[in-house]
Amino acid sequence: QVRLVESGGGLVQAGGSLRLSCAASGSIFSINVMGWYRQAPGKQRELVALSTSGGSTNYPSSVKGRFTISRDNANNALYLQMNSLKPEDTAVYYCNAVTDLSYWGQGTQVTVSS
C-alpha cells in the first residue's frame, strides 16, 4: 500500500505561483509512475503532470511551460511548481502513484483569483 499526503495549496492571484508537495509512504519502492491531477467543480478529473520512474515527464498543453513536476526520491516526495497561474487553474489537486494499483491523496485546494 502507498499513502500520499498533499500540501501547499491555497489562494493566489492570477500570475502568481504555488508549489504543491506530495509526501509518499508505504510501499514506495514499487511505484512506477507518479503524477498530479486536478478536478474543478462540475468537471472530470484531468491529468496535470506525469513523472515516470525512468525520469520522463509529460504535461497537457493547458499547463505546459507553466507547470513543472519533480521527484525527490531520497525524501519520497513529489512536487508541482505552478507558475503564471490562471483562474482556470482553480481546482482540487490530487497526487497519484501507480504500482499494480492506483493510489490517491486526499487533495489540496488551489484557488486562483482574477
N, C-alpha and C positions, 0 to 999 in steps of 0.2 A: 504493500500500500504506500501511496505517496500523499503527503499533506502539503498543501500550498496555502500561504497566507500573504495576501497583497497589502500594500500600504502605499501612501504617497499621493492619494487623490486629494481633490479639493476644488476650490473656486478660484478661477484665474480669468483675467481679462483677455480678450482676443489679442493675438500677437504674442502672448506670454508663453512661458514654458513650465512644464512639470516633469518630474521624474518618478515613475512608478517602480516599486520594488516588489519582488515575489520571493519569499523565503520557502525553500523546499526542504522537507524532512521525510524520513522513512526510507523506502527502497529506491533511493535516488540513483543508485548505480545502474538501474535498469531503465532509466529514462532515455528515450531515443530523440524525441522532439519536444521542444517547449515553445510556447507561443503566448501571445496576447490576443484576446478577443474583446469585442465590446458589444453592448446591446443598449440601444436607445429606446425610449418608451414607444411601444407600438410597432417596433421593428424587430427583425430577426437578428440573432447574434451573428456577428461577422468577424472575419479574421482581420487583425491589425498588423501583426508581425509574427514571423516564424523563425525559429533557430534550430538547426539540426545538430546532432552530436558531432557531425563532420565539419561544422563551422560555417555552413552556408546559411544565408538569411533570405527571407522573401517578404515583400510588402505589396499590398494592393496599391493601385495608382492614387487612391484618395489620400494616402499618408506618405507615399514615397518621397524622400527628400526632406521630410519634416520630422519623421519618427525614426528612432534607432533602437534596435533591440540588442542587448548584450547579455552574456552569461559570465558569471564568476563561479567557476567550478570548485574553486578552493573553499568558497563560502556558501556553496549550494544556493546561489541566488540568481535571479533573472531580473533584468531591468528593462524599462522602456523610457527612453528620453524623448519627450514630446516638445517640439519647438513650433513656433508660428501657429499656435493653436487657434482654431476657428470655432465659432458657436456650434457648427455641425459636428464637432468632435465630442460634444456633450453626450455622455453615456456612462453606464457602469462598465468598468474594465475588469476583465477576468484573466487570470493566469491559468494556463493549461499545460499539463505534462502528459506525454503518451509513453506508456510502456507496452504491455499487451492489453492494457486498459487505458482509458482516458480519465484523467483526474482534473478537477476544477477547484479553484479557490472560491472564496465567498464573494469576491468582487469589491471594487473600490470606486466610489462615485467621482467622476470628473465633470465639472460644470464650467463651461467657457461662456462668459458674458460678452455681449457685443458693445 
